[in-house]
């Protein structure tokens, strides 16, 4: 699911996946692993999410809504781009709440 969505996003901006991977400072080997079904680690997911302006949940196929991240950032950070550490805390809290209430 991830790689298909990643490729679709790349196509939407008329770039090849390898081009985007290199622009983000990610190794080609990581791209090959993704193509073979691996899921990117959190730092890569964050970069990709921010690059395309979509949520990590969208990238992972957990939702079909592309802009959950933008909505949450607007609500929490007055529409400004939060520092990376702040956004990571928000994501951890979201996962905590989802786990607590059994939400997948």
N, C-alpha and C positions, 0 to 999 in steps of 0.2 A: 504494500500500500504506500509506504513512504516514497519509494523510488518513483513510482508512477506519478505521484503528486508533485514530487520535485521536478521531474521531467516536464510535466504539464506547465508548471510555473515558469520554468526556463523557456519553454516554447512560447509562452504568452508574452515574453519580453524579447523574443527572437534571438535567444542565446542558447548555445549548447551547454549541457550539464557540466562538461569538463571546464568550459570557460568560466562558469559561475563558481565552480569549486575552487579554481585557481585564484579568482578574484577575491574569494573569501579567505584565502590563505590555508586552504585545506588540501591535503595530499591527494593525488590522483588515485593512490591505492585505496583511500577511504571511499572514493567514488565507486571503485570496482567492487568493494565489499558491499556497498549499498545496493548496487545493481544485482548482486547475488543474494540479496535478502537481509543483510545486516541493517540494524537501525543505528543512526549516528548517535554519538555520545552527546551529553548535554551542551558542552561548549559549541559544537557544530550546529546542533539544533537551534540554539540561541542565535547564532550568526545567520543561519538560513531564514529563520523566522523574521528577524529584523530586516534582512535584505529584501524579502518579498512583502513584508508588512502583513504577514499572516500569523495565526497562532500556532504554537507547537502542537496543540491538539489537532488542528487541521492537517498539519504535516504528517502526523501519525495516524490519521484516519479516524480519530475519535469523535470528530464533528465535521460537518460539511460547511460550517460557518468559517469563512476565512479570517474575519476581522475581530475575533473575540479579544485578541491581545490589544488592539487599538481601543476597543470599548473599555476594557479594564484600565488601561493606561490613562485614558481620558478621565475616567471617574476618579482614579486614585492620585494622579499626578497632574491634574488640571491640563491635560492634553500635551504635556511636555514629555520628552523622552527621559525616562528615569535612568539613574545610574545602573549599571549592570548588576551590582550587588543588591540594590533595592528590588529590581525585578526578579532576581533569583529568590529572594525572600518571599515575595508574593507568590511565585510558583510553588515554593515549598509549602506555603500555607494552604494554597488551593488543594494540593495533593493531600495534605493532612485532613482537611475537611472532607474531601472525597472518600478517603480511607475510613474516617470516623463514621460516615453515614452509608458506607457500602456503595458509593457511586462509582461506576466504571467509566 
